[in-house]
Amino acid sequence: MCTFCCLQFNSVANENHTHPDSVEGIVVLGINRAYGKNALSKNLIKMLSKAVDALKSDKKVRTIIIRSEVPGIFCAANLPVPTIAAIDGLALGGGLELALACDIRVAASSAKMGLVETKLAIIPGGGGTQRLPRAIGMSLAKELIFSARVLDGQEAKAVGLISHVLEQNQEGDAAYRKALDLAREFLPQGPVAMRVAKLAINQGMEVDLVTGLAIEEACYAQTIPTKDRLEGLLAFKEKRPPHYKGE
């Protein structure tokens, strides 16, 4: 089933319970610190890191969604599986830095996001100065950080900061619903292939093309001896959906 982990300051962290949108293989990390507007305190980061470490070794996990349980506010994810940030409200400063640490970002059109630290005479200190330029380009990233500008969902989509923008619904969870749709789209694929594809992309983006192609070749080789590859070939031959086990 879909595991829902509530990272709360006033209750037990990583409390698992059944969620109405339960789908096997999808994990939702919900941040619920209403009185602090999901500010990234040291304690929240510690609990989030603990949850992430636990998920790294769970082979049943296929995709992870990070969302806020506080209406109107979104509060990283160094994980081997795809991660999606669902931004349905405010993602300012550390909240956007958390989203930038995810593979994919989706947001409601009414969401507000930006790295606003220079307004406080500091700079983004949670990876923002490194991840934002990689996401939208150096010049535009400098402009946004220097100005502390806040973008809505449509503006964020226009500059390439997010992949999808949705009109907000009455429940206030349009981005989360889209994140679930994407996660379900990822589920049928081979788990090992998904992990090494992410590895190849992430490592390849940090090196020159020739080195990147060598990384891709090494990652491809990891999929050849897997049982999933043989299952994929057999399923194609038998014209049926494959049943991957991540082996």
C-alpha positions, 0 to 999 in steps of 0.5 A: 500500500501507499505509506504515509509518513507524517513528520510532526513535531508534536507526534511520533515521526514516521507514523505509518497509516493507510491513505485513501490513495493507497497504491503499492510502491508509492510513499508519501512524505507529508510534512505537518508542522502547522504552527511553524509553517513547515519551516525547515528546522534542524529537528525537521531536517533530522526527521526527514533525513531519518525517513529518507535513510530508511527508504533507501534500503526498501526495495518495495519503494518505487516513487516518493512524493513529498508534500505538505499537510498544512493547507497553503504551505509546502515546506532532500531527497538523496534517494535512488528512486524517483522523487516528486515535490507537490507544491500546493502552497507556499514554497519559500526559501528552504521549502523551495530548496527541498523541492529543488532536491527532488527529481520532478516538481509540480505545482498549483497555479496559485502556489508561490515559490522563491529563494527569498533569503537575500531579503534577510541579508543571507543567501540560500543555504540548503542547496539553492545556489547550486540546484536552482542554476542547474534547474533553470540556468545560471543567469536566470537563477542569479536574477531570481536570487538577487531579487528574492522574487516570488513566482506563482505556478504559471511563472515557475512553469514558464522558466522551467522551475516546475514540470507541470502547473495545475489549477488549484481545486477545492480540496487544495491538493491539485499538485498532489493529485498530479504527483500521484498520477505521475507516480502511478505512471512510473510504477509499471517500469522495472525498479532496477532500471529506474534506479540506475537510470536516475543514477546515470542521469544525475552523475552524467549531468556533472561531467562531460559527454564522453564521461557521461556516456561511459557512466551510461554504459556502466549503468546499462550493464547493471540491468543485463544480468537482472531477473527483471530484464528476462521477465521483460523480454518474456512478457513482451514475447507473451504479449502480457504486462511484466511482473517485475520484482526489482531483482 
